[in-house]
Amino acid sequence: MVFNFEQVHNYYERLVFEGVAARAEFHPDFTMDMFSDVACVALNRLPAKYVRHDVDLMFYLSEPERRAIDQALDTEIQAAFKFVIERMTKNPR
């Protein structure tokens, strides 16, 4: 039997990466490593939701659940930027 788990991924990954990229223009002093750090911090603060297809999860969510996901994403991405900024201020590279 051959197993193929390539479709399995954390639902939040793409959303966090897009959210970090969308906020990049507000942080022109950030390096690519810092943006990666922000993504890692945000992902570690969010619950893991593994899916094969994003649409499968969205189909089963109610509108309040979708809003809660959007709010959690925004909150955790903002917190991750703040965390990285604070660490870089204390320990510049």
URSUL-V749285 format. One record per backbone hydrogen bond with DSSP energy under -0.5 kcal/mol. CO is the residue of the C=O (numbers start at 0). NH is the residue of the N-H. E is the energy in kcal/mol with one decimal. If there is no record, write none. Layout:
{{CO & NH & E} {CO & NH & E}}
This chain:
{{4 & 7 & -1.3} {8 & 10 & -0.6} {8 & 50 & -2.6} {9 & 12 & -1.6} {9 & 13 & -0.5} {10 & 14 & -0.7} {11 & 15 & -3.0} {12 & 16 & -2.8} {13 & 17 & -2.6} {14 & 18 & -2.2} {15 & 19 & -2.8} {16 & 20 & -2.4} {17 & 21 & -2.3} {18 & 22 & -1.1} {19 & 22 & -0.5} {19 & 23 & -0.6} {20 & 23 & -0.9} {22 & 25 & -1.6} {23 & 26 & -2.1} {26 & 29 & -1.9} {30 & 34 & -1.9} {31 & 35 & -2.1} {32 & 36 & -2.4} {33 & 37 & -2.4} {34 & 38 & -2.3} {35 & 39 & -2.4} {36 & 40 & -2.7} {37 & 41 & -2.7} {38 & 42 & -2.7} {39 & 43 & -2.3} {40 & 44 & -1.1} {41 & 44 & -0.7} {41 & 45 & -0.9} {42 & 45 & -0.5} {48 & 10 & -3.8} {50 & 8 & -2.4} {52 & 55 & -1.1} {52 & 56 & -1.0} {53 & 57 & -2.1} {54 & 58 & -2.1} {55 & 59 & -0.9} {56 & 59 & -0.7} {56 & 60 & -0.6} {57 & 60 & -0.8} {61 & 65 & -2.2} {62 & 66 & -2.4} {63 & 67 & -2.1} {64 & 68 & -2.1} {65 & 69 & -2.4} {66 & 70 & -2.6} {67 & 71 & -2.6} {68 & 72 & -2.7} {69 & 73 & -2.3} {70 & 74 & -2.8} {71 & 75 & -2.7} {72 & 76 & -2.5} {73 & 77 & -2.3} {74 & 78 & -2.3} {75 & 79 & -2.1} {76 & 80 & -2.3} {77 & 81 & -2.3} {78 & 82 & -2.5} {79 & 83 & -2.5} {80 & 84 & -2.6} {81 & 85 & -2.6} {82 & 86 & -2.2} {83 & 87 & -2.5} {84 & 88 & -2.0} {85 & 89 & -1.8} {86 & 90 & -2.5}}
